Amino acid sequence: MKNRGEDAFKGETYGDLIMIERRISESSSSIVLKNYQGKKVASKREELQELIVHFNIDVENPCVIMSQDKSREFLHSGNSKDKFKFFFKATLLQQVEDLLIGIQSQLKNANELVAELEKSINPIEKELDELQGKIRSMEHIEEISNQVDLLKKKLAWAWVYSVDKQLQDKIKRIEELKGRIPTCQSRIDQHLRKMEELNDQLTKKKAQIAHMMEKTTEVRKMTDELKQSLSLATKEKLELEEERGRKSNYIQKMAKRVKMFEQQIRDMDEQNIRNTQAEELDMEVKLKEFQAEIDSANVVFQRLRNEEDNLIDKINQAKDQINKIVHEIEENDKRDRDIRSRIRELQLHQSNKVTAFGGGRVMGLLEVIERQHRKFNRAPIGPIGAHVSLVDGDKWGTAIECAVGKVLNAFIVNDHKDSLLLRACAREANYNHLQIIIYEFSRPRLHIPDHMLPQTHHPTAISVLRSDNPTVLNVLIDVGSAERQVLVKDYDAGKTVAFDQRISNLKEVYTSDGYKMFSRGSVQTTLPPMKNMRGGRLSGSYDDKIKTLESEAFEAQNKARQSKGMKRSINEELQGLHDNLQSAKRRRHDAERVLRSKEFSLQDFKKSYVAESSSTAVSTVDELHVELSKVRDEMHEGENLLEKLQLRLKEADNKANEVKISFENLCESAKVEIGALEEAERELMMIDKDLKDAELKKNHYEGVMSTKVLSQLTGAEAEYQELEHNRRESYKKASIICPESEIEALGGCDGSTPEQLSAHLARLSQRLQQESRRHPESIEDLRMLYNKKERKILRKQQTYKAFREKLGACHKALELRWSKFQRNATLLKRQLTWQFNGHLGKKGISGHIKVCYEEKTLSIEVKMPQDASSSSVRDTRGLSGGERSFSTLCFALALHEMTEAPFRAMDEFDVFMDAVSRKISLDAVVDFALAQGSQWIFITPHDISMVKQDERVKKQQMAAPRS
């Protein structure tokens, strides 16, 4: 099989050709797939099946492979159901119908499963109803508790309002004393007005001085500009003088060249008389010298080119070394940054232990809790890590971090209401995903019997932790299972405890370096230490760790510094190599230019010798006369330019003198302005002195008022401050219980005294205790349980609803596919009839195919072209053998047009046909194959000479068997 193009099957393995061999013996058969070279690639049937699927070769489809048996059965079968099966399978409708029926069955099973799941939540709904009844029966206890809380709030604010009355009396006394102050204050105001006038004068004088300083600054700026102009004029004068000297020297040189050309003309006249034989000898000598110089220059050029190649290789090696060093520097710098970050964290933890369990966010959360603490029934406890410590210092720090590290950042609240309030505080502090544990604070410390603990001499997590708060220890046991987590020294001891000893009540084993081991049934699991895990948050001292990290950071810095030093040295070496390379390139270019110059010089010398031998001495003399005329013209132009430079030099000299005079005049005018500025500064000092005297007098009168007039007022205010302090203390205590706005919203204290409110509070508290004994269960626990079960049911209901929606979408998709399937089946039925009638028309026959999908039958109607009969033959077995074969062939060709395959094969399809029908059938099949463009294989025992010739038609005829 050819295996080419974009759709080739494993082209990198098989190449452009795939050879398939099947060997059949008496007992077995084998399949071998070979590549284009004949090498064995595969021998499994799965590989052959994959190839068949890839190329869409449906060997079971009669339209693709029609063997002798299928051909004989198909040509002779007149059963309408067999024809329908043939059509249904050839058009792949059978495969699509089987898939849709399978999907329909799966959807039915899924519906039944979802219905069973929906029934399973009925018992939980009954439990919810029972819990709701219990909650209603206990709500009256909560009402009494609310009344007690309200009385506590009113009592707290009653003390505040009592102090407020005393403060109002003191305020009246202070106002009487303040009425005596205005007389003394008038004197102070008089001096204040004088100070304001002096301040105005001082401000104006400062503005005047600032204006004068601006003018002085402008004068200095103009002075600097004139200095620069004078410098530029002087520079221009010097440049013109230098240019004049150069032009004078140039004219002198031109005069010398004129004399030289005149002397050459005289010498040339004498030279023409001499004999030219000596020139020929000189020519040969010079040619040899030129050739020797070219050879020497070529040697130098090759040497320099080799030197340049060596330098390029060295530069590439140096660049590779630099890239490697840069990578090392980046790694060391990254390690140093990580260590420095860890040191900063430890220093922060050292200054405030709480930051180790949530960072800066937990500090913000604690501040919010402090502001909102009066809203909590019981103040939250947290973070848990701030309330525990290690017994053995840092020995078990890493193991404890692995065991209960996730719980150490959590907060504990007493009830569900406090948890909602704490969640709101976390949102305000931008502390997302805060872990909140609801645990009743009134529960005593848990004491676990020895038989419920792991039976081992190794310590447990709870045994190495200490806390002054029993609620924290209870949470570590109930939530973190710390009493069943065993700590061991190393990996081997951990394996022995976790897997070999089979210890009861053991949940997990943690090693001192962070390994976690546990077994569930027969499965043994070992987890390595977590990456980026930073233990030691419960450490009592951070100094040793900080010192160790600082030494590691110092080591990383040293390595980075050494690498940078190596990089600098290699960069310097690389720069030297680059310089040497540039120098080598310049020398190589120079050597190449010298070589080419010498080669061109040799060529020019040869050409000039030939030209000189054919020219006359007269032409050389004429050239010298022309050159002499050019030099004289250039000398004349130089003299004209020299005269222009002389004029420009004179103008520059005049300009420099003018700038110098302007500069001297400006210096004279600046002296006057500077003197005025000094006078203004003296006046400013006098005003400042008067201002200080007025301020001293004002301070004197202020001292008199404070020491004598205000003495009595101070005593009265001291008593007021004391009362106000008492009021603040009472207010602070009352604010802890509730805000004042809440009491005002409830109508205040209703005129009741603190003593009356205290008696009423005692009576309600006694009643609350009696009711609490009758109902020991906590309403918050019941509500938590109710909410938990309600969320569980809601999640399941949402899940089952999603299942129903998905199943509904699947049912709609299935119905859509069934409608498309029926529509396609109808279209295929029409297409089959049209194509079948088209193929029959080639022989002058007309026909029609009727397909019934409900009864699964297919009938063929054929009308023959005979003049004597006009009846239709519904059963093909009523036709002659050739006519039946041809009509069946037309039916097969119609199906062929509706199927796709890379090649097709038909064996003895033209049996029982007469010569005319066989020729028409062969022509129809060949034309169809040529039009389709795919490969067709026809096998027939009849003569094939009548098949038309074509470049794509290949005939193979077997030799006659020997008698």
C-alpha positions, 0 to 999 in steps of 0.5 A: 500500500502506498503511504504518502501525503499528509494523511500517511500512517506513521510515515516516520516508521513505515515510509512511503510504502507499507507491505502486508503479509499474511501466512496461512497454514493448516493450524494457524495464520499470522500477519506481518507489517513491513516498511518500505525497505522490507523490514518487519515493523509489527505483527499484532492484529491491533496494528493492522486494525489501526491501519484499517481504521486510519485509511477507512477500509471497511472490509465487511462492507460489500461496497468496498470488498466484494468477494466471490461469495458475496458477489454470488450471494448479492447477484442472485439474492432477490430477498428485499430484507437482504438488500435493505441490510446491504444498503443500511450497512453500506451507507453506515446508517446501521452504525449510527442507529446502533450508537443512538440506541446505545445512548438512549439506553444509557440515558434511561439508566442514568435517569433511574440512578438520579431518581434513587439519589433523590430518594436517599435525602428524605431521611435527612430532611426528617432529621432537619424537621426534628432539629427545628422543633428543638430549636423553637423550644429553646428560644425562650432561654435565648430571650432571657439571655438577651434581657440579661445582656441588655440590663448589663449594658444599661447598668454600665451606661447608668454610671456614665450618666451619673458622672455627666451630671457632676461634670456639668456643675464644674463647667459652670464654675470654670466659666465664671473664672474665665470671665476675668481674663479679658482685661489682661488679654487686651494688653497682650493683643496690643503688642500682638498688633504691633508685632503684626505691623512689624511682620508686614514691614519685614515681609515687604523689606524681604520682597524688596531685597529679593527683587534687588537680588534678582536684578543683581543676578541678571547683571551677573548673568549679563557679565557672564555672557559678555565674558563668553562673547569676549572669549569667543571673539578672541578665539575667532581672531586666533583661528583667522590668524592661524588660517592666514598662516596656513594659506601663506605657507600653501602659496609658498609651496605652490611657487616651489612647485612651479619652479620644480615643473620648469626644471623638469621640462628642461630635464625632459628635453635633455632626456629625450636625447639619451638611449632607451636600451637601459630602460628595458633592462630596468624593466625586467629587474623591476618586474622581478622586484614587484613579484617578490613583493607580492609573494611576501605580502601574500604570506603576511596576509595568510598569517594574519587571517589565521591569527584572526580565526584563532582570536574568534575561537578564544572569544567564543570560549570566553563568552561561554564561560561568562554565560555559565558564571552569570547563571551561578551569580543569579542562583547565588543572588536568588538564594541570598534574597530568599535567606534575607527574606527569611531573616526579616521574617524571623526578626519580625517574629522575634519582635512580635510572636503573633506575626508568625501565624498570619503575618501582617494580616493577623495584626490588622485582624486583631486591631479590628477585633479590639474595636469590635470586641463588645459585639462578641458574646465571648472574645475570640481566641487566636491565632492558636499558635500564639497561645502554645509553646514547645516543651523541648525547645526547637527539637520537635519544631519541624515535626509539630509544624507538619502535624498541626501547622495548619491549625496554628493560624486558626481562631476559636470562637464560642458560637456560630454568631461569633464566627459570622462576626469574626468572618466580617472582621476578617473581611474588613482586615482583608484577611481572606480564607481565615480558618475559624473553629467553633468550640464551646469555651466552657468545656473543661480540659479533656483528659484522655485515658491511657488505653485510648493513647498510642501505646509507645514510648515516643512522645505525641504531639500534644505531650510536647505542647504547652498552653495556659488556655484549656480551650486551645488544648481541647481544639488541638485534640478534637480538631488536630488529633494531636493526641494520636500523632507520634513524634520520632527522631529519624526516618528508620524509627518512624518506619518501625513505629508506623508500619512494623509495630502495629500500634493501636490508636495511632493516626500518623507518625512524624519525624524530626525532619518532616517525614509523615508516615501512616497506614490505612488498612494494608496500604502504607504511605510515606510522604517527604517533607513539604517544599518551602516549609518553614518550621520553628514558628513555636521556637522560643529563641530565634537568635541561633537561627538568625545567625545560621541564616546570616552565615548562609547569606554571607557564604552566598554573597561570597560565592556571588562576589567571587563569581562577579570577580571572575566575570570581571576578569574574563570580561577584561580578557574578552575586551582585550581579545576584542581589541586584538581581534579589531587590531588583527582585522585592521592589519589583515585589511591593511595587508590585503590592501597592500597585496591588492595594491602591489598586484595592481601596481604590477599590472599598471607598470606593465601597461605603462611600459607598453604605453611609454614605449609607443609614446613620444617624449613630446607628449610628456613635455606637453603634460608638464606644461598643462600641470604647470598651468594648473599650479599657477591657477591654484596659486592665484586663487590662494592669493585671493583667498588670503586677501579675504582672510585679512579682511575677516581678521580685521573685522574680528579684531574690531568685534573683540575690542567692542565686547571688551568695552561693553564688559568694562561699562557693565562692571561699573554699573553693577557696583551701584546696584550692589551698594543699594542691596547692602543698604536694604539688608541693614534696614531689614536687620533693624526691623527684625530687632524691633520685632523681637522687642515687641515679642518680649513684652507680649511674653511678659504680659502672658506670664503675668496672666498665667501666674496670677490670673489663671491660678484659680482657674487652674484649680477648678480645671484640675477638679474638672479633669479628674471628673472627666478622667473618671467619666472616661474610665466609666465610658471605656468600661461601658463601651466594652460592653456595648456602644452608646448608640445602642443604648440610645436606640433602646431609649436610654436608662429610663431614669433608673438609678444604677442601684435599681438596675443592679437589683433587676439584673440579679433577679434575671440572672438567677432565672436564667440559671434555672432555665439553663439547668432544665435545657443543658443542650446549647442552642448554638450547637443545635443551630450549627448542626441544623445549618450543617445538615441544611447545607449538606442537603442543599449541596446534594439537591443542587448536584442532583438538579445539575444532573437533571439539567445535564440529562435533559440536555442529553435527551434534547441532543439525542432527539435532535440526532434522531431527527437528523438521522431520519432526515439523512435516511430519507435523503439517502433513499432519494439519492440511491433511487436517482443514482440507480436510475442514472446507471440503468439509463446507460443501457436504456433501462429505467427503474426505481428503488423503494426503501421502507425503514419501518419494515426494513425492506428494499425492493427494486423496480426495473422496466425493460425497453422492449416494445412488446411489453410495458409492464414493470418487473418488481423482482429481479429474479424475474429477469434474465441472468445478464439483466439481473446482474446488470441491474444489481451492478447498477444498484451496487454502483449507486451505493458506491457513490454514497460510500468512501474508501481508498480502494475497492475490489470486485470479484466475478461481478459479471457472471451470468451476463451476456456479451452485450450486458458484460461490455456495458457493465464493464464500461459502466464500472470502469467509467465510474472508477475513473470518475471516482478517482480511487483505486478499483480492482476487478477480477473476472474469468472472462475476456477483458480485451474489450475494456477501453484503454486509459493511462490509469487502467492497468490490465493483468491477464494470467496465463492459461493453466497447463493441461 
